[in-house]
């Protein structure tokens, strides 16, 4: 952030609003990134469960003991 020396309450208000908007943008980006990673992980877990089920079926193991 640039050095700022607010000369009035209005200048300070504008500065604070800009900082809050910047922080909101950063938090939004982080939130979207986290949600995307969770979705990716969910897909990987689903694939893993499918692969395990296929391997158990190939091995002739009964999966009913969950």
N, CA, C and O atoms as a Tripos MOL2 file, in Angstrom:
@<TRIPOS>MOLECULE
protein
  264   263    66     0     0
PROTEIN
NO_CHARGES

@<TRIPOS>ATOM
      1 N           0.8290   -1.1700    0.0000 N.3       1 UNK1
      2 CA          0.0000    0.0000    0.0000 C.3       1 UNK1
      3 C           0.8780    1.2390    0.0000 C.2       1 UNK1
      4 O           1.9480    1.2790    0.6080 O.2       1 UNK1
      5 N           0.3990    2.2170   -0.6860 N.am      2 UNK2
      6 CA          1.1410    3.4590   -0.7540 C.3       2 UNK2
      7 C           1.0230    4.1980    0.5720 C.2       2 UNK2
      8 O           0.0350    4.0830    1.2980 O.2       2 UNK2
      9 N           2.0740    4.9590    0.8530 N.am      3 UNK3
     10 CA          1.9930    5.7960    2.0500 C.3       3 UNK3
     11 C           0.9270    6.8520    1.8190 C.2       3 UNK3
     12 O           0.8760    7.4790    0.7620 O.2       3 UNK3
     13 N           0.0940    7.0370    2.8000 N.am      4 UNK4
     14 CA         -0.9890    8.0100    2.6690 C.3       4 UNK4
     15 C          -1.0460    8.8440    3.9310 C.2       4 UNK4
     16 O          -0.8850    8.3440    5.0440 O.2       4 UNK4
     17 N          -1.2770   10.1150    3.7290 N.am      5 UNK5
     18 CA         -1.4270   11.0460    4.8410 C.3       5 UNK5
     19 C          -2.7720   11.7290    4.6470 C.2       5 UNK5
     20 O          -2.8490   12.7930    4.0340 O.2       5 UNK5
     21 N          -3.8440   11.1130    5.1750 N.am      6 UNK6
     22 CA         -5.1720   11.6850    4.9410 C.3       6 UNK6
     23 C          -5.2700   13.1000    5.5120 C.2       6 UNK6
     24 O          -4.8790   13.3630    6.6500 O.2       6 UNK6
     25 N          -5.7970   13.9900    4.6970 N.am      7 UNK7
     26 CA         -5.9290   15.3890    5.1010 C.3       7 UNK7
     27 C          -7.3000   15.6800    5.6940 C.2       7 UNK7
     28 O          -7.5110   16.7210    6.3160 O.2       7 UNK7
     29 N          -8.2290   14.7490    5.4950 N.am      8 UNK8
     30 CA         -9.5720   14.9870    6.0100 C.3       8 UNK8
     31 C         -10.2220   13.6570    6.3560 C.2       8 UNK8
     32 O          -9.7030   12.5880    6.0350 O.2       8 UNK8
     33 N         -11.3530   13.7470    7.0070 N.am      9 UNK9
     34 CA        -12.1140   12.5520    7.3400 C.3       9 UNK9
     35 C         -12.5390   11.8450    6.0590 C.2       9 UNK9
     36 O         -12.5590   10.6160    5.9970 O.2       9 UNK9
     37 N         -12.8770   12.6220    5.0460 N.am     10 UNK10
     38 CA        -13.2970   12.0340    3.7640 C.3      10 UNK10
     39 C         -12.1450   11.2470    3.1360 C.2      10 UNK10
     40 O         -12.3620   10.1520    2.6180 O.2      10 UNK10
     41 N         -10.9310   11.7850    3.1730 N.am     11 UNK11
     42 CA         -9.7700   11.0670    2.6330 C.3      11 UNK11
     43 C          -9.5560    9.7530    3.3790 C.2      11 UNK11
     44 O          -9.2880    8.7150    2.7740 O.2      11 UNK11
     45 N          -9.6800    9.8190    4.6990 N.am     12 UNK12
     46 CA         -9.5020    8.6240    5.5110 C.3      12 UNK12
     47 C         -10.5830    7.5890    5.2020 C.2      12 UNK12
     48 O         -10.3050    6.3920    5.1190 O.2      12 UNK12
     49 N         -11.8060    8.0580    5.0360 N.am     13 UNK13
     50 CA        -12.9150    7.1600    4.7100 C.3      13 UNK13
     51 C         -12.6760    6.4660    3.3710 C.2      13 UNK13
     52 O         -12.8890    5.2600    3.2480 O.2      13 UNK13
     53 N         -12.2450    7.2080    2.3940 N.am     14 UNK14
     54 CA        -11.9670    6.6370    1.0700 C.3      14 UNK14
     55 C         -10.8390    5.6110    1.1740 C.2      14 UNK14
     56 O         -10.9170    4.5340    0.5830 O.2      14 UNK14
     57 N          -9.7990    5.9480    1.9210 N.am     15 UNK15
     58 CA         -8.6760    5.0280    2.0950 C.3      15 UNK15
     59 C          -9.1270    3.7300    2.7520 C.2      15 UNK15
     60 O          -8.7760    2.6440    2.2910 O.2      15 UNK15
     61 N          -9.9010    3.8380    3.8210 N.am     16 UNK16
     62 CA        -10.3810    2.6470    4.5370 C.3      16 UNK16
     63 C         -11.2660    1.8120    3.6240 C.2      16 UNK16
     64 O         -11.1640    0.5850    3.6300 O.2      16 UNK16
     65 N         -12.1270    2.4410    2.8460 N.am     17 UNK17
     66 CA        -12.9860    1.7030    1.9240 C.3      17 UNK17
     67 C         -12.1600    0.9580    0.8760 C.2      17 UNK17
     68 O         -12.4710   -0.1830    0.5340 O.2      17 UNK17
     69 N         -11.1170    1.5970    0.3720 N.am     18 UNK18
     70 CA        -10.2530    0.9430   -0.6140 C.3      18 UNK18
     71 C          -9.5450   -0.2620   -0.0120 C.2      18 UNK18
     72 O          -9.4440   -1.3120   -0.6450 O.2      18 UNK18
     73 N          -9.0570   -0.1060    1.2120 N.am     19 UNK19
     74 CA         -8.3760   -1.2160    1.8810 C.3      19 UNK19
     75 C          -9.3560   -2.3700    2.1200 C.2      19 UNK19
     76 O          -9.0250   -3.5320    1.8850 O.2      19 UNK19
     77 N         -10.5540   -2.0400    2.5860 N.am     20 UNK20
     78 CA        -11.5550   -3.0840    2.8300 C.3      20 UNK20
     79 C         -11.9580   -3.7840    1.5360 C.2      20 UNK20
     80 O         -12.1380   -5.0020    1.5240 O.2      20 UNK20
     81 N         -12.1020   -3.0350    0.4550 N.am     21 UNK21
     82 CA        -12.4440   -3.6480   -0.8340 C.3      21 UNK21
     83 C         -11.3270   -4.5710   -1.3120 C.2      21 UNK21
     84 O         -11.5880   -5.6490   -1.8450 O.2      21 UNK21
     85 N         -10.0790   -4.1390   -1.1170 N.am     22 UNK22
     86 CA         -8.9450   -4.9790   -1.5020 C.3      22 UNK22
     87 C          -8.9190   -6.2620   -0.6770 C.2      22 UNK22
     88 O          -8.6970   -7.3460   -1.2160 O.2      22 UNK22
     89 N          -9.1430   -6.1380    0.6210 N.am     23 UNK23
     90 CA         -9.1630   -7.3200    1.4870 C.3      23 UNK23
     91 C         -10.3100   -8.2500    1.1010 C.2      23 UNK23
     92 O         -10.1420   -9.4690    1.0810 O.2      23 UNK23
     93 N         -11.4730   -7.6810    0.7970 N.am     24 UNK24
     94 CA        -12.6170   -8.4990    0.3990 C.3      24 UNK24
     95 C         -12.2940   -9.2740   -0.8740 C.2      24 UNK24
     96 O         -12.6440  -10.4490   -0.9890 O.2      24 UNK24
     97 N         -11.6370   -8.6330   -1.8190 N.am     25 UNK25
     98 CA        -11.2380   -9.3170   -3.0470 C.3      25 UNK25
     99 C         -10.2800  -10.4610   -2.7830 C.2      25 UNK25
    100 O         -10.4050  -11.5380   -3.3660 O.2      25 UNK25
    101 N          -9.3220  -10.2200   -1.9010 N.am     26 UNK26
    102 CA         -8.3540  -11.2700   -1.5790 C.3      26 UNK26
    103 C          -9.0320  -12.4410   -0.8730 C.2      26 UNK26
    104 O          -8.7470  -13.5990   -1.1780 O.2      26 UNK26
    105 N          -9.9290  -12.1440    0.0720 N.am     27 UNK27
    106 CA        -10.6400  -13.2190    0.7590 C.3      27 UNK27
    107 C         -11.5420  -13.9840   -0.2070 C.2      27 UNK27
    108 O         -11.6780  -15.2020   -0.0940 O.2      27 UNK27
    109 N         -12.1520  -13.2830   -1.1450 N.am     28 UNK28
    110 CA        -13.0070  -13.9460   -2.1360 C.3      28 UNK28
    111 C         -12.1760  -14.9010   -2.9830 C.2      28 UNK28
    112 O         -12.5910  -16.0320   -3.2380 O.2      28 UNK28
    113 N         -11.0000  -14.4480   -3.4200 N.am     29 UNK29
    114 CA        -10.1230  -15.3100   -4.2170 C.3      29 UNK29
    115 C          -9.6800  -16.5360   -3.4230 C.2      29 UNK29
    116 O          -9.6740  -17.6500   -3.9450 O.2      29 UNK29
    117 N          -9.3100  -16.3270   -2.1620 N.am     30 UNK30
    118 CA         -8.8990  -17.4500   -1.3300 C.3      30 UNK30
    119 C         -10.0590  -18.4180   -1.1320 C.2      30 UNK30
    120 O          -9.8700  -19.6340   -1.1780 O.2      30 UNK30
    121 N         -11.2440  -17.8900   -0.9130 N.am     31 UNK31
    122 CA        -12.4200  -18.7320   -0.7060 C.3      31 UNK31
    123 C         -12.7050  -19.5760   -1.9400 C.2      31 UNK31
    124 O         -12.9650  -20.7740   -1.8330 O.2      31 UNK31
    125 N         -12.6560  -18.9540   -3.1020 N.am     32 UNK32
    126 CA        -12.8960  -19.6880   -4.3490 C.3      32 UNK32
    127 C         -11.8330  -20.7640   -4.5500 C.2      32 UNK32
    128 O         -12.1400  -21.8660   -5.0040 O.2      32 UNK32
    129 N         -10.5970  -20.4480   -4.2150 N.am     33 UNK33
    130 CA         -9.5020  -21.4110   -4.3500 C.3      33 UNK33
    131 C          -9.7160  -22.5980   -3.4190 C.2      33 UNK33
    132 O          -9.5210  -23.7460   -3.8180 O.2      33 UNK33
    133 N         -10.1150  -22.3270   -2.1880 N.am     34 UNK34
    134 CA        -10.3550  -23.4030   -1.2210 C.3      34 UNK34
    135 C         -11.5030  -24.2860   -1.6810 C.2      34 UNK34
    136 O         -11.4030  -25.5120   -1.6250 O.2      34 UNK34
    137 N         -12.5980  -23.6740   -2.1370 N.am     35 UNK35
    138 CA        -13.7470  -24.4540   -2.6030 C.3      35 UNK35
    139 C         -13.3490  -25.3170   -3.7920 C.2      35 UNK35
    140 O         -13.7640  -26.4720   -3.8800 O.2      35 UNK35
    141 N         -12.5480  -24.7730   -4.7120 N.am     36 UNK36
    142 CA        -12.1090  -25.5480   -5.8730 C.3      36 UNK36
    143 C         -11.2530  -26.7370   -5.4340 C.2      36 UNK36
    144 O         -11.3960  -27.8370   -5.9690 O.2      36 UNK36
    145 N         -10.3790  -26.5210   -4.4750 N.am     37 UNK37
    146 CA         -9.5390  -27.6200   -3.9910 C.3      37 UNK37
    147 C         -10.3670  -28.6910   -3.2910 C.2      37 UNK37
    148 O         -10.0910  -29.8820   -3.4340 O.2      37 UNK37
    149 N         -11.3680  -28.2800   -2.5450 N.am     38 UNK38
    150 CA        -12.2530  -29.2500   -1.8820 C.3      38 UNK38
    151 C         -13.0120  -30.0550   -2.9310 C.2      38 UNK38
    152 O         -13.1500  -31.2710   -2.8040 O.2      38 UNK38
    153 N         -13.5050  -29.3790   -3.9650 N.am     39 UNK39
    154 CA        -14.2020  -30.0910   -5.0430 C.3      39 UNK39
    155 C         -13.2830  -31.0860   -5.7360 C.2      39 UNK39
    156 O         -13.6780  -32.2170   -6.0220 O.2      39 UNK39
    157 N         -12.0480  -30.6550   -6.0040 N.am     40 UNK40
    158 CA        -11.0710  -31.5540   -6.6380 C.3      40 UNK40
    159 C         -10.7990  -32.7660   -5.7450 C.2      40 UNK40
    160 O         -10.7360  -33.8970   -6.2280 O.2      40 UNK40
    161 N         -10.6400  -32.5270   -4.4570 N.am     41 UNK41
    162 CA        -10.3730  -33.6190   -3.5200 C.3      41 UNK41
    163 C         -11.5590  -34.5720   -3.4700 C.2      41 UNK41
    164 O         -11.3740  -35.7880   -3.4190 O.2      41 UNK41
    165 N         -12.7780  -34.0310   -3.4840 N.am     42 UNK42
    166 CA        -13.9690  -34.8830   -3.4990 C.3      42 UNK42
    167 C         -13.9980  -35.7850   -4.7220 C.2      42 UNK42
    168 O         -14.3420  -36.9630   -4.6260 O.2      42 UNK42
    169 N         -13.6350  -35.2280   -5.8710 N.am     43 UNK43
    170 CA        -13.5790  -36.0260   -7.0910 C.3      43 UNK43
    171 C         -12.5300  -37.1160   -7.0050 C.2      43 UNK43
    172 O         -12.7540  -38.2360   -7.4640 O.2      43 UNK43
    173 N         -11.3950  -36.7980   -6.4250 N.am     44 UNK44
    174 CA        -10.3290  -37.7950   -6.2740 C.3      44 UNK44
    175 C         -10.7590  -38.9100   -5.3180 C.2      44 UNK44
    176 O         -10.4720  -40.0830   -5.5530 O.2      44 UNK44
    177 N         -11.4420  -38.5360   -4.2510 N.am     45 UNK45
    178 CA        -11.9250  -39.5490   -3.3040 C.3      45 UNK45
    179 C         -12.9460  -40.4520   -3.9780 C.2      45 UNK45
    180 O         -12.9180  -41.6690   -3.7900 O.2      45 UNK45
    181 N         -13.8500  -39.8680   -4.7610 N.am     46 UNK46
    182 CA        -14.8370  -40.6740   -5.4940 C.3      46 UNK46
    183 C         -14.1430  -41.6550   -6.4330 C.2      46 UNK46
    184 O         -14.5140  -42.8270   -6.5020 O.2      46 UNK46
    185 N         -13.1250  -41.1640   -7.1630 N.am     47 UNK47
    186 CA        -12.3750  -42.0430   -8.0730 C.3      47 UNK47
    187 C         -11.6670  -43.1610   -7.3030 C.2      47 UNK47
    188 O         -11.6500  -44.3120   -7.7410 O.2      47 UNK47
    189 N         -11.0980  -42.8190   -6.1790 N.am     48 UNK48
    190 CA        -10.4100  -43.8130   -5.3590 C.3      48 UNK48
    191 C         -11.3760  -44.8830   -4.8650 C.2      48 UNK48
    192 O         -11.0730  -46.0750   -4.9130 O.2      48 UNK48
    193 N         -12.5470  -44.4450   -4.3860 N.am     49 UNK49
    194 CA        -13.5540  -45.4160   -3.9290 C.3      49 UNK49
    195 C         -13.9860  -46.3220   -5.0700 C.2      49 UNK49
    196 O         -14.1630  -47.5240   -4.8720 O.2      49 UNK49
    197 N         -14.1570  -45.7670   -6.2530 N.am     50 UNK50
    198 CA        -14.5470  -46.5700   -7.4150 C.3      50 UNK50
    199 C         -13.4570  -47.5880   -7.7520 C.2      50 UNK50
    200 O         -13.7490  -48.7550   -8.0140 O.2      50 UNK50
    201 N         -12.2090  -47.1430   -7.7430 N.am     51 UNK51
    202 CA        -11.0980  -48.0460   -8.0530 C.3      51 UNK51
    203 C         -10.9720  -49.1600   -7.0140 C.2      51 UNK51
    204 O         -10.7030  -50.3090   -7.3640 O.2      51 UNK51
    205 N         -11.1640  -48.8240   -5.7530 N.am     52 UNK52
    206 CA        -11.0980  -49.8420   -4.6930 C.3      52 UNK52
    207 C         -12.2230  -50.8620   -4.8770 C.2      52 UNK52
    208 O         -12.0070  -52.0650   -4.7390 O.2      52 UNK52
    209 N         -13.4250  -50.3720   -5.1900 N.am     53 UNK53
    210 CA        -14.5540  -51.2790   -5.4060 C.3      53 UNK53
    211 C         -14.2820  -52.2070   -6.5870 C.2      53 UNK53
    212 O         -14.6060  -53.3930   -6.5380 O.2      53 UNK53
    213 N         -13.6870  -51.6630   -7.6470 N.am     54 UNK54
    214 CA        -13.3660  -52.4910   -8.8120 C.3      54 UNK54
    215 C         -12.3090  -53.5370   -8.4630 C.2      54 UNK54
    216 O         -12.4150  -54.6900   -8.8810 O.2      54 UNK54
    217 N         -11.3030  -53.1420   -7.7080 N.am     55 UNK55
    218 CA        -10.2700  -54.0970   -7.3030 C.3      55 UNK55
    219 C         -10.8420  -55.1940   -6.4100 C.2      55 UNK55
    220 O         -10.4850  -56.3640   -6.5460 O.2      55 UNK55
    221 N         -11.7310  -54.8070   -5.4950 N.am     56 UNK56
    222 CA        -12.3610  -55.8060   -4.6310 C.3      56 UNK56
    223 C         -13.2230  -56.7610   -5.4520 C.2      56 UNK56
    224 O         -13.2530  -57.9640   -5.1900 O.2      56 UNK56
    225 N         -13.9150  -56.2240   -6.4330 N.am     57 UNK57
    226 CA        -14.7450  -57.0770   -7.2840 C.3      57 UNK57
    227 C         -13.8730  -58.0430   -8.0840 C.2      57 UNK57
    228 O         -14.2150  -59.2160   -8.2320 O.2      57 UNK57
    229 N         -12.7680  -57.5590   -8.5870 N.am     58 UNK58
    230 CA        -11.8470  -58.4210   -9.3340 C.3      58 UNK58
    231 C         -11.2520  -59.5060   -8.4360 C.2      58 UNK58
    232 O         -11.0030  -60.6280   -8.8770 O.2      58 UNK58
    233 N         -11.0340  -59.1600   -7.1980 N.am     59 UNK59
    234 CA        -10.4560  -60.1270   -6.2520 C.3      59 UNK59
    235 C         -11.5150  -61.0700   -5.6990 C.2      59 UNK59
    236 O         -11.1860  -62.0500   -5.0320 O.2      59 UNK59
    237 N         -12.7740  -60.7830   -5.9700 N.am     60 UNK60
    238 CA        -13.8570  -61.6210   -5.4730 C.3      60 UNK60
    239 C         -14.1660  -61.3990   -4.0120 C.2      60 UNK60
    240 O         -14.7120  -62.2870   -3.3570 O.2      60 UNK60
    241 N         -13.8380  -60.2560   -3.4920 N.am     61 UNK61
    242 CA        -14.0940  -59.9450   -2.0840 C.3      61 UNK61
    243 C         -15.4790  -59.3110   -1.9760 C.2      61 UNK61
    244 O         -15.8470  -58.4350   -2.7590 O.2      61 UNK61
    245 N         -16.2340  -59.7780   -0.9850 N.am     62 UNK62
    246 CA        -17.5740  -59.2330   -0.7340 C.3      62 UNK62
    247 C         -17.4440  -57.9250    0.0110 C.2      62 UNK62
    248 O         -16.7350  -57.8580    1.0160 O.2      62 UNK62
    249 N         -18.1270  -56.8570   -0.4670 N.am     63 UNK63
    250 CA        -18.0040  -55.5180    0.1200 C.3      63 UNK63
    251 C         -19.1140  -55.2310    1.1250 C.2      63 UNK63
    252 O         -19.2660  -54.0790    1.5330 O.2      63 UNK63
    253 N         -19.8790  -56.2030    1.5330 N.am     64 UNK64
    254 CA        -21.0480  -55.9540    2.3830 C.3      64 UNK64
    255 C         -20.6980  -55.6970    3.8270 C.2      64 UNK64
    256 O         -21.6000  -55.3920    4.6070 O.2      64 UNK64
    257 N         -19.4570  -55.8000    4.2340 N.am     65 UNK65
    258 CA        -19.0960  -55.6110    5.6440 C.3      65 UNK65
    259 C         -18.7240  -54.1700    5.9730 C.2      65 UNK65
    260 O         -17.8820  -53.9410    6.8420 O.2      65 UNK65
    261 N         -19.3320  -53.1940    5.2990 N.am     66 UNK66
    262 CA        -19.0500  -51.7680    5.5350 C.3      66 UNK66
    263 C         -19.6530  -51.3120    6.8280 C.2      66 UNK66
    264 O         -19.5200  -50.1440    7.1940 O.2      66 UNK66
@<TRIPOS>BOND
     1     1     2 1
     2     2     3 1
     3     3     4 2
     4     3     5 am
     5     5     6 1
     6     6     7 1
     7     7     8 2
     8     7     9 am
     9     9    10 1
    10    10    11 1
    11    11    12 2
    12    11    13 am
    13    13    14 1
    14    14    15 1
    15    15    16 2
    16    15    17 am
    17    17    18 1
    18    18    19 1
    19    19    20 2
    20    19    21 am
    21    21    22 1
    22    22    23 1
    23    23    24 2
    24    23    25 am
    25    25    26 1
    26    26    27 1
    27    27    28 2
    28    27    29 am
    29    29    30 1
    30    30    31 1
    31    31    32 2
    32    31    33 am
    33    33    34 1
    34    34    35 1
    35    35    36 2
    36    35    37 am
    37    37    38 1
    38    38    39 1
    39    39    40 2
    40    39    41 am
    41    41    42 1
    42    42    43 1
    43    43    44 2
    44    43    45 am
    45    45    46 1
    46    46    47 1
    47    47    48 2
    48    47    49 am
    49    49    50 1
    50    50    51 1
    51    51    52 2
    52    51    53 am
    53    53    54 1
    54    54    55 1
    55    55    56 2
    56    55    57 am
    57    57    58 1
    58    58    59 1
    59    59    60 2
    60    59    61 am
    61    61    62 1
    62    62    63 1
    63    63    64 2
    64    63    65 am
    65    65    66 1
    66    66    67 1
    67    67    68 2
    68    67    69 am
    69    69    70 1
    70    70    71 1
    71    71    72 2
    72    71    73 am
    73    73    74 1
    74    74    75 1
    75    75    76 2
    76    75    77 am
    77    77    78 1
    78    78    79 1
    79    79    80 2
    80    79    81 am
    81    81    82 1
    82    82    83 1
    83    83    84 2
    84    83    85 am
    85    85    86 1
    86    86    87 1
    87    87    88 2
    88    87    89 am
    89    89    90 1
    90    90    91 1
    91    91    92 2
    92    91    93 am
    93    93    94 1
    94    94    95 1
    95    95    96 2
    96    95    97 am
    97    97    98 1
    98    98    99 1
    99    99   100 2
   100    99   101 am
   101   101   102 1
   102   102   103 1
   103   103   104 2
   104   103   105 am
   105   105   106 1
   106   106   107 1
   107   107   108 2
   108   107   109 am
   109   109   110 1
   110   110   111 1
   111   111   112 2
   112   111   113 am
   113   113   114 1
   114   114   115 1
   115   115   116 2
   116   115   117 am
   117   117   118 1
   118   118   119 1
   119   119   120 2
   120   119   121 am
   121   121   122 1
   122   122   123 1
   123   123   124 2
   124   123   125 am
   125   125   126 1
   126   126   127 1
   127   127   128 2
   128   127   129 am
   129   129   130 1
   130   130   131 1
   131   131   132 2
   132   131   133 am
   133   133   134 1
   134   134   135 1
   135   135   136 2
   136   135   137 am
   137   137   138 1
   138   138   139 1
   139   139   140 2
   140   139   141 am
   141   141   142 1
   142   142   143 1
   143   143   144 2
   144   143   145 am
   145   145   146 1
   146   146   147 1
   147   147   148 2
   148   147   149 am
   149   149   150 1
   150   150   151 1
   151   151   152 2
   152   151   153 am
   153   153   154 1
   154   154   155 1
   155   155   156 2
   156   155   157 am
   157   157   158 1
   158   158   159 1
   159   159   160 2
   160   159   161 am
   161   161   162 1
   162   162   163 1
   163   163   164 2
   164   163   165 am
   165   165   166 1
   166   166   167 1
   167   167   168 2
   168   167   169 am
   169   169   170 1
   170   170   171 1
   171   171   172 2
   172   171   173 am
   173   173   174 1
   174   174   175 1
   175   175   176 2
   176   175   177 am
   177   177   178 1
   178   178   179 1
   179   179   180 2
   180   179   181 am
   181   181   182 1
   182   182   183 1
   183   183   184 2
   184   183   185 am
   185   185   186 1
   186   186   187 1
   187   187   188 2
   188   187   189 am
   189   189   190 1
   190   190   191 1
   191   191   192 2
   192   191   193 am
   193   193   194 1
   194   194   195 1
   195   195   196 2
   196   195   197 am
   197   197   198 1
   198   198   199 1
   199   199   200 2
   200   199   201 am
   201   201   202 1
   202   202   203 1
   203   203   204 2
   204   203   205 am
   205   205   206 1
   206   206   207 1
   207   207   208 2
   208   207   209 am
   209   209   210 1
   210   210   211 1
   211   211   212 2
   212   211   213 am
   213   213   214 1
   214   214   215 1
   215   215   216 2
   216   215   217 am
   217   217   218 1
   218   218   219 1
   219   219   220 2
   220   219   221 am
   221   221   222 1
   222   222   223 1
   223   223   224 2
   224   223   225 am
   225   225   226 1
   226   226   227 1
   227   227   228 2
   228   227   229 am
   229   229   230 1
   230   230   231 1
   231   231   232 2
   232   231   233 am
   233   233   234 1
   234   234   235 1
   235   235   236 2
   236   235   237 am
   237   237   238 1
   238   238   239 1
   239   239   240 2
   240   239   241 am
   241   241   242 1
   242   242   243 1
   243   243   244 2
   244   243   245 am
   245   245   246 1
   246   246   247 1
   247   247   248 2
   248   247   249 am
   249   249   250 1
   250   250   251 1
   251   251   252 2
   252   251   253 am
   253   253   254 1
   254   254   255 1
   255   255   256 2
   256   255   257 am
   257   257   258 1
   258   258   259 1
   259   259   260 2
   260   259   261 am
   261   261   262 1
   262   262   263 1
   263   263   264 2
@<TRIPOS>SUBSTRUCTURE
     1 UNK1         2 RESIDUE 1 A UNK
     2 UNK2         6 RESIDUE 1 A UNK
     3 UNK3        10 RESIDUE 1 A UNK
     4 UNK4        14 RESIDUE 1 A UNK
     5 UNK5        18 RESIDUE 1 A UNK
     6 UNK6        22 RESIDUE 1 A UNK
     7 UNK7        26 RESIDUE 1 A UNK
     8 UNK8        30 RESIDUE 1 A UNK
     9 UNK9        34 RESIDUE 1 A UNK
    10 UNK10       38 RESIDUE 1 A UNK
    11 UNK11       42 RESIDUE 1 A UNK
    12 UNK12       46 RESIDUE 1 A UNK
    13 UNK13       50 RESIDUE 1 A UNK
    14 UNK14       54 RESIDUE 1 A UNK
    15 UNK15       58 RESIDUE 1 A UNK
    16 UNK16       62 RESIDUE 1 A UNK
    17 UNK17       66 RESIDUE 1 A UNK
    18 UNK18       70 RESIDUE 1 A UNK
    19 UNK19       74 RESIDUE 1 A UNK
    20 UNK20       78 RESIDUE 1 A UNK
    21 UNK21       82 RESIDUE 1 A UNK
    22 UNK22       86 RESIDUE 1 A UNK
    23 UNK23       90 RESIDUE 1 A UNK
    24 UNK24       94 RESIDUE 1 A UNK
    25 UNK25       98 RESIDUE 1 A UNK
    26 UNK26      102 RESIDUE 1 A UNK
    27 UNK27      106 RESIDUE 1 A UNK
    28 UNK28      110 RESIDUE 1 A UNK
    29 UNK29      114 RESIDUE 1 A UNK
    30 UNK30      118 RESIDUE 1 A UNK
    31 UNK31      122 RESIDUE 1 A UNK
    32 UNK32      126 RESIDUE 1 A UNK
    33 UNK33      130 RESIDUE 1 A UNK
    34 UNK34      134 RESIDUE 1 A UNK
    35 UNK35      138 RESIDUE 1 A UNK
    36 UNK36      142 RESIDUE 1 A UNK
    37 UNK37      146 RESIDUE 1 A UNK
    38 UNK38      150 RESIDUE 1 A UNK
    39 UNK39      154 RESIDUE 1 A UNK
    40 UNK40      158 RESIDUE 1 A UNK
    41 UNK41      162 RESIDUE 1 A UNK
    42 UNK42      166 RESIDUE 1 A UNK
    43 UNK43      170 RESIDUE 1 A UNK
    44 UNK44      174 RESIDUE 1 A UNK
    45 UNK45      178 RESIDUE 1 A UNK
    46 UNK46      182 RESIDUE 1 A UNK
    47 UNK47      186 RESIDUE 1 A UNK
    48 UNK48      190 RESIDUE 1 A UNK
    49 UNK49      194 RESIDUE 1 A UNK
    50 UNK50      198 RESIDUE 1 A UNK
    51 UNK51      202 RESIDUE 1 A UNK
    52 UNK52      206 RESIDUE 1 A UNK
    53 UNK53      210 RESIDUE 1 A UNK
    54 UNK54      214 RESIDUE 1 A UNK
    55 UNK55      218 RESIDUE 1 A UNK
    56 UNK56      222 RESIDUE 1 A UNK
    57 UNK57      226 RESIDUE 1 A UNK
    58 UNK58      230 RESIDUE 1 A UNK
    59 UNK59      234 RESIDUE 1 A UNK
    60 UNK60      238 RESIDUE 1 A UNK
    61 UNK61      242 RESIDUE 1 A UNK
    62 UNK62      246 RESIDUE 1 A UNK
    63 UNK63      250 RESIDUE 1 A UNK
    64 UNK64      254 RESIDUE 1 A UNK
    65 UNK65      258 RESIDUE 1 A UNK
    66 UNK66      262 RESIDUE 1 A UNK
